[in-house]
Each structure stands twice: as C-alpha cells, then as structure tokens.
Amino acid sequence: MTHKVHLDHAHLRHLLNAMIRIRRFEAKCVELYQAQKILGFLHLYDGEEAVSVGVMEALTPQDAVIATYREHGQALARGVDPGCLMAEMFGKLNGCCRGRGGSMHFFHRQTRFYGGNAIVGGGLPLALGVALADKMVGKKAVTACFFGDGAADEGEFHETLNLAKLWRLPILFVCENNLYAMGTAVERAEADTDFVHKAASYKIEGERVDGMDVVAVESAARNAIDKIRATSDPFFLECRTYRFRAHSMFDAQLYRSKEEVEEWRKKGPIIRYQTWLEENHLIRAEEVLQMEKAIDAEVAAAVAFADAGALEPVSELERFVTMQEVPA
C-alpha cells in the first residue's frame, strides 16, 4: 500500500521550516568555526536537508536514530534542542554530551538519538544492536540508520545487512548517497553504483528516491516503515542527494568543479520546495520571511545558550572513565 503524505498547510510549512532551520543553524556554525568558537572537525549538511527532514517525519518518538559524523541535520530534525547542540560544539558542560563529544558525537537519550559516529560505517552495527535489544524486550520500535555511500565499502555494511535480514530486525537503512565518499566520486569507487542492488543481494527490499525532494523522501520513508512494522524485516532506502559544501572545513574540494556545485545548488531541496509552494500559491513570500526571522532568533538564542555555558571542571574529567591499575 502506498502511503500518501497529508499535505495540509501546517505540514507544508513545517517541512520548509525544518529544512531552513537546519540550513541557518549550519550557516551560523561556519561563522563560529571561523571565529574559533567551534574547534576540531566540522562536517556540514547543506544540500541534504530533505533526507533527514523527510525520514524523521515517518518516525515516532519510540523509534531510534543512528547517524553519521554529518549529523547536525538529523539531530535538529529529530527534535534535539539547538541550544544543547550548539553548546556541545562549543565544548560546554550544557551541551548534549557535556561538551565531550563535539560536532561528530551528538547523543540525546530523550529522543533516542544514539549518535553521531565518527567512524565511516561505524553506526551500522550499533543500529543492529539497538534494533535487536528493542526486539528482545518486546518494544515495537524501528531503528533508522543513516550512513553515506562510502560506508557501503566497509565490512560493517555487509555484516550488518546480512544479520539484519537473518534476524529479521526492524531497521530502516538510509543511504545518503551524496555522490562523493569524501573526495572520491561514486563512479570511481563502485563497480556497481546501484546501492539498492547491494541490499537486494541480502534479500532486503529497497527503493531509490530523489533525496532533493522532501515530499518524495517522506512518502518513501512512510511506505518503508509501514512495511517494516508489518513484517519486522529491514528495508533499504537510497536517497540520491548532494552536499553543497566541502566534505569538512579542511577539504579543498579539488575533486569537483565549482560549476558542478553551482548546478546542483540550483536544484537544491529548499529552493526547489519553496519555489513549488510559491508557484502553487501554497505559501506567501511574507510567510517565508517571518519563518526565517523566527529561525534566526532561535539560532541566536542557541548561540547565547552555548556562550553562557561553563566548561567542565577539571575535577570531573575522570567521570565516566573506568580507571584500572596496571599490575606491577
């Protein structure tokens, strides 16, 4: 059964608001990184907003989420407070991980957001464990596991898909195929560029969707999750998307041209969706301006919250760390 997205005015606004919110939050992160307020690595999600927003719409609060190191968008779309996310990137005690995780290691128990994982493909076996634990205790939950196209070359990808099918675990595998695994184009690294085909080799049903179309992603995610809940079998969703910024703030992007990036920007998820809304008289320009103003205020409040936070005291640095004496 095909699940149709209910596109009333409130929902249409919500989808646009959620994507713009991610984009504005990350634009501020760039400013703060350049001002050395945010240190370490920073991987931005610009261009991929439709994937996280669309998928999160299909999940319930009891479901679990596993993300990659490029997880700001997923965390915001999941409902994690932007203040505690910004504070985490500042390394502050009022961050979601007490400032110990930083940009790549968000974790939020209340929303069942279990990372934020810096290792490519590292979240896949974690998703397997979360889904298995939920199934063993009788919890009727789906685990959504996000990963990039580069993760498909890791052993964890194949091991996890194999076990997920063998054990019939309710996992939604979300491949965010942004066409570049760091700096290597998919065509240069994959003999088979059809990721749904890779899932099919483990007898996992899958679908490819336009990851620049938020409504298409939401519809595909709802269909997939309906099947998972009905069968307890995993499902594979490949979202073809594109990141507008570099792989990280240290990436010179010598592997692709500026012209290619600009062409993709013209068909980005926000401009595409907003244009469609306006052309069909589903939203007014002044509504969008009000939305952006409210989002900018929310981001400013998040920065203020992070700035006001304290650093973890030195006396607490060994907390959560098990110390063992080495035998003489």
N, C-alpha and C positions, 0 to 999 in steps of 0.2 A: 504494500500500500504506500503510495506517495504522500508524504506529509507536506501539506501546503502551509506556508508561513502566513500568519494572520497580520496583514499589513494595514492596521489602523493608524491613525495619525500619531498617536502616542508612541507606537512601536517604531514607526518610520523615523521620528525624531530621536528616539533612544539609540537606534543604530548609528545614526550620523553623529550624535553627541559622543557616543562611546569611542568612535574612531578618531574624532577630532581631539578628544581628551588625551588619548594615547600620543597623538602627534605633537600636541602642545607640551605635554609633560616631557617628552623626549627632547624637544627643541630647547627647553629650559635646561635639561641635563647637559646639552652641548655647551651652553653658556657657562654653566657651573663647572664643567670639566676644564674649559679653557681658563677659568678663573682659579683653578686648582682647589675648588671646594670639594670636587669629586676626584678621587685618586684611583690608581690601578687601571684595570681594563674596563671598557665601556662598549657594549655591542648594542646598536640601535635597531629599531624595528620599523623605521619609516618605509612605507610601501606595503607592509604585510598586515596592516591593521584589520583588514576584513577577515582574516583567518581566525585570529583569537576571538574577535567580537562575535563572528558567526557561530563558532563552535560553542562558546560559553553560553549562548542563548539556548542551546539544546540541553544543557546540563542542569541538574537540580542541586540544591545545597548539600545533599548527602553524597554526591559523586565526588571523585578525587581527580586532581590535576597534577600531572608531572610535566615540567617544562625544561627548556634548554638554558644555556647561558644568555640567550637573547630573549629574556622572559619578562621585561617590563610590561609589554602589551598584554600578555596572558594574565599577569598579576592584577593589573588595573581592570581588565575585562571581567575577571573573576570576582571583583568586589573588594580587593585588598585596599585599605586606606592609602591614598597617595602620600600622606604625611609620613607614615611609618616606612614607606618605601624610600622616600627621599632621605629620611633620616638614616636609613640603612646605608645608602650610598655615601652619606657624609661620614659614616663610621661612628654614629652616635648611639648612645645607650637606648634612646627611644625608637630605634629602628626595629624592624620586624624580627631581626636576629641579634639584637643588642649591639649592632654595629660590627659583628664578627664575620658576616657573610659578604657584604658589599653587593655590587651590581649583579654578579653572576650567581648568587646563592640566596635568593629570596625564599622564605619559608613562612607559612602562615597556617597554623593549626586550625583556627576557627573556620576558615573557608576550605579546608582540606587541600591547600596548595602546598604540595610537597617538593618544592624546588623547581627551578633554579639548580642546574647541574653543569659544572664547568667542563666535564669530560664529554667529548663527542660520543653520542650513543649511550652515555652513562645512565641516562634516565630510563632507558628501555627495561633493563632487568628490575629496576626499582618499581616500575609500573606493574611488572609481573608479580612482584611480591605483595604490593598493595592490593591488587585485584584478588590474589589468592587468599590473603588474610580476610578480606571482606567476604569472600565466598565461604570460607571455613566457619566464620561466625554467623553466617546467615544474613549478612547485610546486603540488601538489594541495591547495590551501587555499581555504577560504571566508572572505570578509570580512563580518563582521557590522557594520552601520552603524546606530547608534541616532540618532534625531532626534525632535523634538516635532512636534505638529500644526501649530504656527506655521511650521515650516520649509517646509511644502507651498506656502506663498505666495511663496517665494523662487525666483528664476530657476534657482539651482543645483539645486533639486529636479527640475525638469523636464528640464534639460540632462543631469543625471546619470542619471535613469531612461531617457531616450532612448538615451544612449550605452551604458549597461549592457546594454540589450536588443540594440542594433545589434552590439555587440562580443561578445555572449554571455559576460558576465563573471559569475563565481560570487559574487554579492553577496546577502546576506540583509538587506533593508531592514527595519528595525524601527521602526515609527512608534509612539512612546509618546504616545498621544492622551490627555492628561490633561484635556481639555475646555476648557482655557484657554491661549491663546497669550499668555503674560504675564498681562495683565488683561482680555483680550477673549475672551468665550465663543465657541466654535466656531460656534454658530448665527448670531452677529452678524457673522462674518467670512467664512464659506464659503457660496457658493451651492450647492455640493454637499458635504455633510458626510460622504460615503462615500469614505474615503481609498483603500480597495481599488479603488473605481471609478476613481479618478485613475490608479492604477498600471495598470489594465486598458487605459487609453487609450494606453499604450505597449506593449500586448500582454504585460505582465508578470503572471504568475499571482500571486494573493494570497489571503489569508484574514484574517478578523477573529476575534479571540479575546478572551475575558474576561481582561483584564490584572490582575484582582484574584485570579485563581485560578492558583497557581504550577504545579499539575499540568497544567492546561489549556495554559498557556504552554509548558511543557517539551515536551508532546506535539506541539503545533503547530510548535514550533521544530525538533524532530527530524524531523517529516514534511517541513518546508520544506527543511531541509538535506539530507535524503536525496534530494529532487528536484534540488536544486542540484548535488550531487555526481554524480548520474546524467546530468544534461543539460548542465551548465555554464551554465545560464540563471539569471538573477536571480529572486528570489522576494520578495514584499512581505507583511509581517506587520504588521497593525494591532492593537495591544494597547490596548483601552479601559481606562483607569486613572484615577486621581485623586490629586492631591497634597494632603496634609493641611495642610501649612504654606504660608506665603506664597511668591510667586514667588522672592523673595530676602529677605534680612533687612531691606531697606529698603522693602518693599512693605506698604502699609496695608490691602490686600485690600478696598477699597471696592466692588469689582465683584461680590462674592458674600457671602451671609449666613452668620453663624455656625451657623445651623440647618442649612444645606445641608452645611457641612463636617462637622458632628456626625453627620448621617445617613450620610454616606459613611464616617466612622470606624467606625460600627457594622458595616460590611461590608468592613472593611479586609483586606488579604491575610494578615496574621499572625493576627489574631483569628479570621478565617474558617477558615484552615487548621488552626490549633491546636485550635479547637473541634471540627472534624471528626475530628481524630486522637483527641481525648479521648473523644468520644461513641462512637467505634467501637473503643475500647479498644486503640488502636494506639500510644498513648504515655501515660505516667503523669505526674501533676502534679509528682511529685518529680523526674522526669527533666528536665522543663522548668526547674525551679528550679536544678538542677545545671548545666544548659546555660547559663542566664542568668548564673550565678555565674562560670563559666569565661569567658564572653564579657566580662563586666565586668572581670575580671582582665586579659584580653588588651587591652582598650581602655585600661586604666590603664597597662599596660606600654608601649603606643604613645605615650601622653602623656609618660611618663617618658623614652622614647627621644627624643622631639621636644624636650623641655625640656633634655636633656643635649647636644643638638647645638649646633654653633657656627655663627655667621653667616659667610657667605663673606667672606674678607678683601678689603679694598679693592683690593689688588694684582691680584686675579683678576677684577675687574668687566668688563674688556675681553676676557676669554677668551670664545671662541665668537662674537666680533663682528668682522666684517671691516671694518677701517678703511681708507678711501680718501681720499687728499688731493684737495682741490678745486683744480683748476687756477687759477692766478692770473689 
